[in-house]
Amino acid sequence: MIKNWPNPPDNGRVKTVNQMGFMFVQLSTLSQRFIEYATQSTSPVIDIGCAYGVAVLPILDAESTCPVVALDTCQTHLDELLDRVPDNKKTQITTIRATFPEEFSFPDNYFQAIHIAYVLQFFKGEQLKAGLIKCFNSLKPGGKLFLYTASIYFNFWRDQFLSQYEKKSAAGVEFPGEIENQHQYLPAQFDEAKQVLPIFTHVFKLDDLVKIVSSTGFKVEVAEYDDIQGVSGYESEGKGMISIVAEKPAFRL
Ligand SMILES: C[S@@+](CC[C@H](N)C(=O)[O-])C[C@H]1O[C@@H](n2cnc3c(N)ncnc32)[C@H](O)[C@@H]1O
């Protein structure tokens, strides 16, 4: 595991420099699955919202040959990541400063795998749908999308927003987990986190996110709740996060 992150990890998290939350030092099972899959690939893979490279550097550490694209909206994060890439691996990685999905532009059928962890919460529903379409098109048939994002059962969302989510859902609101001002809900122990969290956030029930992903054309292979490990105060009875692995089918029926 890389130890010299640009800021010392605090409670398992490294601050971003652009108020986009934290990078999480302990990899989720979902991110480990992505790394394992990428390591066996010879075709390109991409990590969208890679921050300082927690899920990218282990692919380069392994004896893999797959070309890795690390994309983030923040150049400082990418510079820090590149600083940590060994010289003999520098040609294996391409860093791209771009905002997903608006500036995401790759050929169709290009990637073997796409990883997006702790990023979907920044997207309004329509942006999410547009992003999933771009992911679908840029994946090779048989390629896989790995998603990890916050659920409505994350501890304080469950306590403060679940009933609103369910009411909105029952009323037919398409994205009942869009929260326009999360700062008004964050409990006192998140006061420091408020400095690095945007106002808007978006949380999901597992089935609702699975429906959105499936409606893009993906075949969902893994869909489960999970908790962030290594951060105290984030325990959510095993349901605080959502992991999805979805395949772009090799053949369309
Ligand atoms: C919460 S951090 C997650 C870091 C990392 N993926 C992890 O697993 O810990 C979010 C990262 O996504 C980047 N990001 C946020 N919105 C983005 C967007 N629309 N396009 C590209 N990167 C984005 C931020 O700059 C930040 O580095």
The ligand as an ORCA input file, in Angstrom:
! r2SCAN-3c Opt
* xyz 0 1
  C     -14.448     11.526     -3.270
  S     -13.023     11.527     -4.317
  C     -12.912      9.803     -4.681
  C     -11.529      9.344     -4.969
  C     -11.316      7.886     -5.350
  N     -12.106      7.490     -6.500
  C     -11.505      6.893     -4.216
  O     -11.849      5.747     -4.542
  O     -11.289      7.202     -3.058
  C     -13.748     12.157     -5.811
  C     -12.750     12.431     -6.921
  O     -13.485     12.577     -8.142
  C     -13.094     13.747     -8.828
  N     -14.277     14.209     -9.556
  C     -15.400     14.725     -9.025
  N     -16.282     15.018     -9.997
  C     -15.701     14.652    -11.152
  C     -16.115     14.702    -12.516
  N     -17.323     15.179    -12.846
  N     -15.271     14.254    -13.454
  C     -14.035     13.781    -13.120
  N     -13.596     13.713    -11.857
  C     -14.411     14.139    -10.877
  C     -12.615     14.686     -7.746
  O     -11.714     15.640     -8.249
  C     -11.983     13.736     -6.750
  O     -10.635     13.526     -7.036
*
